[in-house]
């Protein structure tokens, strides 16, 4: 049996998604109706971001489309 349950994003994935959107932590938190402290905790790894909250952020910042099935971790940039 496979585990199809979404997993929480890593702190790096949360940080990268915010930076890709060009938002501050405060702006990112407001995007998903969360506190700035919660966003800080998600990025630091003190708390895990709920998968649905990450999906909402990715959809609202147009990093994911409703038509595609997203992976939890956004692709990494090659420098």
The 8 nearest C-alpha neighbors of each residue, nearest first, counted from 0:
[[1, 2, 3, 4, 5, 6, 70, 71],
 [2, 0, 3, 4, 5, 6, 70, 71],
 [1, 3, 4, 0, 5, 6, 7, 71],
 [4, 2, 1, 5, 6, 0, 70, 71],
 [3, 5, 2, 6, 1, 50, 7, 51],
 [6, 4, 50, 3, 7, 71, 51, 2],
 [5, 7, 50, 8, 4, 71, 49, 3],
 [6, 8, 50, 49, 48, 47, 9, 5],
 [9, 7, 71, 12, 72, 6, 13, 48],
 [8, 10, 12, 11, 13, 7, 72, 44],
 [9, 11, 42, 13, 44, 12, 41, 43],
 [12, 10, 14, 9, 13, 15, 42, 8],
 [11, 13, 15, 9, 10, 14, 72, 8],
 [14, 12, 10, 16, 11, 15, 42, 17],
 [15, 13, 11, 17, 12, 16, 42, 18],
 [14, 16, 18, 12, 17, 13, 19, 11],
 [15, 17, 19, 13, 14, 18, 12, 20],
 [18, 16, 20, 14, 15, 19, 22, 13],
 [17, 19, 21, 15, 20, 16, 22, 14],
 [18, 20, 16, 21, 17, 15, 22, 62],
 [21, 19, 17, 18, 22, 60, 16, 62],
 [22, 20, 18, 19, 17, 23, 16, 27],
 [23, 21, 20, 26, 17, 27, 18, 24],
 [22, 24, 26, 25, 27, 21, 17, 18],
 [23, 25, 27, 26, 28, 35, 38, 22],
 [24, 26, 35, 28, 23, 27, 29, 34],
 [27, 25, 23, 29, 28, 24, 22, 30],
 [28, 26, 24, 30, 29, 25, 22, 23],
 [27, 29, 33, 25, 30, 35, 26, 31],
 [28, 30, 32, 26, 31, 27, 33, 25],
 [29, 31, 27, 28, 32, 26, 56, 59],
 [30, 32, 29, 33, 28, 56, 52, 55],
 [33, 31, 29, 30, 28, 34, 27, 35],
 [34, 32, 28, 31, 29, 37, 35, 38],
 [33, 35, 37, 36, 28, 38, 32, 29],
 [34, 36, 25, 38, 28, 37, 24, 39],
 [37, 35, 39, 34, 38, 40, 33, 28],
 [38, 36, 40, 34, 39, 35, 41, 33],
 [37, 39, 35, 41, 40, 36, 28, 42],
 [40, 38, 36, 42, 37, 41, 43, 35],
 [39, 41, 45, 37, 43, 38, 46, 42],
 [42, 40, 38, 46, 44, 39, 48, 47],
 [43, 41, 10, 39, 40, 44, 14, 13],
 [42, 44, 40, 41, 45, 10, 39, 46],
 [43, 45, 41, 46, 10, 42, 40, 47],
 [46, 44, 40, 43, 41, 47, 42, 39],
 [47, 45, 41, 44, 40, 48, 43, 37],
 [46, 48, 41, 7, 49, 44, 45, 8],
 [47, 49, 41, 7, 50, 46, 8, 53],
 [48, 50, 52, 51, 7, 47, 53, 8],
 [51, 49, 7, 53, 52, 6, 5, 54],
 [52, 50, 54, 53, 49, 55, 5, 48],
 [51, 53, 55, 49, 54, 50, 56, 48],
 [54, 52, 56, 50, 55, 51, 57, 49],
 [53, 55, 51, 57, 52, 56, 58, 50],
 [56, 54, 52, 58, 53, 57, 59, 51],
 [57, 55, 53, 59, 54, 58, 60, 31],
 [56, 58, 62, 54, 60, 63, 55, 59],
 [57, 59, 61, 63, 55, 56, 60, 62],
 [58, 60, 56, 61, 57, 55, 30, 62],
 [59, 61, 57, 58, 62, 56, 20, 63],
 [62, 60, 58, 63, 59, 57, 64, 56],
 [61, 63, 57, 60, 58, 64, 20, 59],
 [64, 62, 58, 61, 57, 69, 65, 67],
 [63, 65, 66, 67, 58, 61, 62, 69],
 [64, 66, 67, 63, 58, 68, 69, 61],
 [65, 67, 64, 68, 63, 69, 58, 61],
 [68, 66, 64, 65, 69, 63, 70, 58],
 [67, 69, 70, 66, 65, 64, 63, 71],
 [70, 68, 67, 71, 63, 64, 73, 54],
 [69, 71, 72, 73, 68, 74, 5, 63],
 [70, 72, 8, 69, 73, 6, 7, 5],
 [73, 71, 12, 70, 8, 74, 9, 75],
 [74, 72, 75, 12, 71, 70, 16, 15],
 [75, 73, 72, 76, 70, 12, 15, 71],
 [76, 74, 73, 77, 15, 72, 12, 78],
 [75, 77, 78, 74, 73, 15, 19, 16],
 [76, 78, 75, 74, 73, 15, 19, 12],
 [77, 76, 75, 74, 15, 19, 18, 73]]
